Structures are given as C-alpha cells and as structure tokens.
Amino acid sequence: MQWIDVLLLTLLVLTAITVVRLRGLWAAVMLMGIYSFLGASWMLILDAPDVAFTEAAVGAGISTILAVATLALTTTRAKKPVQSPGIPLVVVIVTGAVLVYGTLDMPSFGDPGAPSQVYPELSYVEREPDEIGVPNVVTAVLASYRGYDTLGETTVIFTAGIGVLLLLRETRSRRRRGGGP
Amino acid sequence: MTRQTILRVVAKLLIPYILLFALYVQFHGDYGPGGGFQAGVIFAAAFILYALVFGLGSARRVARPGVIEVLVALGVLIYAGTGIVAMLGGGNFLDYNALDHHNPVHGQHLGILLVELGVGITVAATMIAIFFSFAGRRVQR
C-alpha cells in the first residue's frame, strides 16, 4: 500500500466522521463535497478516470449545489437526535462487518484470474479494436456492448427530472420575471 | 443578481470555457475519459453558475423552461431512436453495426456518437430543470 492510499482513506474516514458529528448543515454539505473529491481521487488511483470524473462532476459539483439549494429552502441546523444512538450503532457495525466479510471472497485488485478479466473468453479489451475501434474501451462498453444498460440509466435520469418537475415546478400563473437568489 | 463586480466578471470569463470543456468531454469521450453523462453535468454547471451570479430570471431567458423540458425528453428519444434506426437497417435494437452496412466499425462510431449525444442532452437538461425548480421555489417565498 502506497502512502497516498493511506492518506486518502484516512481523510475519507475523518471527513465522514466529521459530517456525522456536525449539527451545522452548511459545513456538512461542504464537507460532503470534499468527501466526493477525495472519493474521486481514490478512484483515479484505482485507474478508473471515467468514474472519478463522474464523481467529481456529480458528487462534488451538482449534488453540493442541490444540497445548498435545499438548505436555502429548509433550515441550516440539524435537530438534536431524539433516540439514543445505541441500536443504530449496532446495526451499522453488523452491516459493516458483513460487507467486509463479503469482500474476503473478492479477487484482489488487478488479479488476472478475476472473473471480470476471464469472462467472456476473449476480453473486451482484446475484441474492442476490431469490433468497435474507439480508443476508450470504457466508452465502447458503456455505449455499445452495454447499450441497453445505458439506455436504462438515461431513462432513470429522465424519470427523476420529470418527478422533480412535477413536484416542484412553479405553476405558470405564479411565475415571476427577474429577481433571483 | 449579485452586485459583486469580481464575481460577475470572473463568471463571465469562465462560462464560455466551461461550455467549451463540456463539448470537448462530450465529443472526445471516444478517445479519453468522459462521455455524455459527465459532459451533460458540466454543461449544466455553466448554466447554474450563470443563474447564481446573474439571477434566475436572466438564466431563464437564456434557457427557457419550456425548451429545457422538451430537451429532457429529446435526449432519451435520440437514444432510443438510434436503436429503432438500427432495427430499420436490419439489425437488433441498438445494434450499431446495422447503421452502416459497408463498414460496421463506422456504424459503431456513429451509434456511440448519437447515443452519447442523447445522454448528454438529457443529463444537461435534467440538471438545469432540477436546479431551476429548486431555485424557483426560493423566489416565490
């Protein structure tokens, strides 16, 4: 393990703990943005620039903006918790332990014998230049080999947009021109 | 609208480059990291920055809510339409080889370009629409 791995993972844990402990929500939202940037850096170290790019743009960018917009509509202080944290703590620890137990079965990072590397028999990386011929194999997999999945994802975003518009859109008679936040 | 001169000038300087970078990410997705999803979010970020600095009213005059709502659906239509065109060409749904019978690899390139464009349009329009909805509630109160 490189020192940068240790540093990033430590910062991720520290940021998460700080967000949980904060009652002031502005600071919590900003720290969530920092958490996303740390996550993006971590994905970059794992050689996944496309995912890191998405995390930086969506997690740190748009999500932060929308969370701030939500705070502007609601309140900026979290209420004091009314229940004791005992039972949630036990649930979280048990769930975390089960998840860690699950990772023991996973192949190690970059293992050439991992299922994703050996199935289908000729890997996408080898097949792709002849069949599709775009240099970024991730794009080829997302848009062509797994085109149905990406169509589904786009439909999910479409549905989310329609849902927000139906719930929050101003009625035309009440719309005002000018002004702003 | 903010009266901070520095914010306004810096935003005006940055917005064209943000839009240009979004287009680069969109159409360079075949060659480097990126694609429709990331490009759409970056494109929307430029409009959100404009709305934050120059006010929601000005942003709504640039990106009219009616147009944005049509674009939300248009992206998905482009994506699914590419699949239908492939079917009309004799292939399966979303089988881009059928888009160009002489050179299947060209068909793949064209198909990927079109579906990524569809993803980009839907993502950008949805993000702008969601932000306008949130910020619009603020104006009302």
Chai-1 contact restraints between the chains, C-beta under 6 A:
chainA,res_idxA,chainB,res_idxB,connection_type,confidence,min_distance_angstrom,max_distance_angstrom,comment,restraint_id
A,P49,B,P33,contact,1.0,0.0,6.0,A-B,restraint_1
A,D50,B,P33,contact,1.0,0.0,6.0,A-B,restraint_2
A,F53,B,P33,contact,1.0,0.0,6.0,A-B,restraint_3
A,F53,B,G34,contact,1.0,0.0,6.0,A-B,restraint_4
A,F53,B,Q38,contact,1.0,0.0,6.0,A-B,restraint_5
A,T54,B,Q38,contact,1.0,0.0,6.0,A-B,restraint_6
A,A57,B,Q38,contact,1.0,0.0,6.0,A-B,restraint_7
A,A57,B,V41,contact,1.0,0.0,6.0,A-B,restraint_8
A,A57,B,I42,contact,1.0,0.0,6.0,A-B,restraint_9
A,V58,B,V41,contact,1.0,0.0,6.0,A-B,restraint_10
A,G61,B,A45,contact,1.0,0.0,6.0,A-B,restraint_11
A,I62,B,V41,contact,1.0,0.0,6.0,A-B,restraint_12
A,I62,B,M127,contact,1.0,0.0,6.0,A-B,restraint_13
A,I65,B,I48,contact,1.0,0.0,6.0,A-B,restraint_14
A,A69,B,F134,contact,1.0,0.0,6.0,A-B,restraint_15
A,A69,B,A135,contact,1.0,0.0,6.0,A-B,restraint_16
A,A72,B,R138,contact,1.0,0.0,6.0,A-B,restraint_17
A,L73,B,R137,contact,1.0,0.0,6.0,A-B,restraint_18
A,I132,B,Q108,contact,1.0,0.0,6.0,A-B,restraint_19
A,G133,B,V105,contact,1.0,0.0,6.0,A-B,restraint_20
A,V134,B,D30,contact,1.0,0.0,6.0,A-B,restraint_21
A,P135,B,Y31,contact,1.0,0.0,6.0,A-B,restraint_22
A,N136,B,D30,contact,1.0,0.0,6.0,A-B,restraint_23
A,N136,B,Y31,contact,1.0,0.0,6.0,A-B,restraint_24
A,T139,B,G29,contact,1.0,0.0,6.0,A-B,restraint_25
A,T139,B,D30,contact,1.0,0.0,6.0,A-B,restraint_26
A,T139,B,G35,contact,1.0,0.0,6.0,A-B,restraint_27
A,A143,B,I112,contact,1.0,0.0,6.0,A-B,restraint_28
A,A143,B,V115,contact,1.0,0.0,6.0,A-B,restraint_29
A,A143,B,E116,contact,1.0,0.0,6.0,A-B,restraint_30
A,S144,B,Q108,contact,1.0,0.0,6.0,A-B,restraint_31
A,S144,B,I112,contact,1.0,0.0,6.0,A-B,restraint_32
A,G147,B,L94,contact,1.0,0.0,6.0,A-B,restraint_33
A,L151,B,Y79,contact,1.0,0.0,6.0,A-B,restraint_34
A,T154,B,V76,contact,1.0,0.0,6.0,A-B,restraint_35
A,T154,B,Y79,contact,1.0,0.0,6.0,A-B,restraint_36
A,T154,B,V119,contact,1.0,0.0,6.0,A-B,restraint_37
A,T154,B,T122,contact,1.0,0.0,6.0,A-B,restraint_38
A,T155,B,V76,contact,1.0,0.0,6.0,A-B,restraint_39
A,I157,B,T122,contact,1.0,0.0,6.0,A-B,restraint_40
A,I157,B,V123,contact,1.0,0.0,6.0,A-B,restraint_41
A,I157,B,T126,contact,1.0,0.0,6.0,A-B,restraint_42
A,F158,B,V76,contact,1.0,0.0,6.0,A-B,restraint_43
A,F158,B,T122,contact,1.0,0.0,6.0,A-B,restraint_44
A,G161,B,V72,contact,1.0,0.0,6.0,A-B,restraint_45
A,G161,B,T126,contact,1.0,0.0,6.0,A-B,restraint_46
A,G161,B,A129,contact,1.0,0.0,6.0,A-B,restraint_47
A,V164,B,I130,contact,1.0,0.0,6.0,A-B,restraint_48
A,V164,B,S133,contact,1.0,0.0,6.0,A-B,restraint_49
A,L165,B,A129,contact,1.0,0.0,6.0,A-B,restraint_50
A,L168,B,S133,contact,1.0,0.0,6.0,A-B,restraint_51
A,R169,B,S133,contact,1.0,0.0,6.0,A-B,restraint_52
A,E170,B,G136,contact,1.0,0.0,6.0,A-B,restraint_53
A,R177,B,G57,contact,1.0,0.0,6.0,A-B,restraint_54
A,G178,B,G57,contact,1.0,0.0,6.0,A-B,restraint_55
A,G179,B,G57,contact,1.0,0.0,6.0,A-B,restraint_56
A,G179,B,V139,contact,1.0,0.0,6.0,A-B,restraint_57
A,G180,B,M1,contact,1.0,0.0,6.0,A-B,restraint_58
A,G180,B,G55,contact,1.0,0.0,6.0,A-B,restraint_59
A,G180,B,L56,contact,1.0,0.0,6.0,A-B,restraint_60
A,G180,B,G57,contact,1.0,0.0,6.0,A-B,restraint_61
A,P181,B,A135,contact,1.0,0.0,6.0,A-B,restraint_62
A,P181,B,R138,contact,1.0,0.0,6.0,A-B,restraint_63
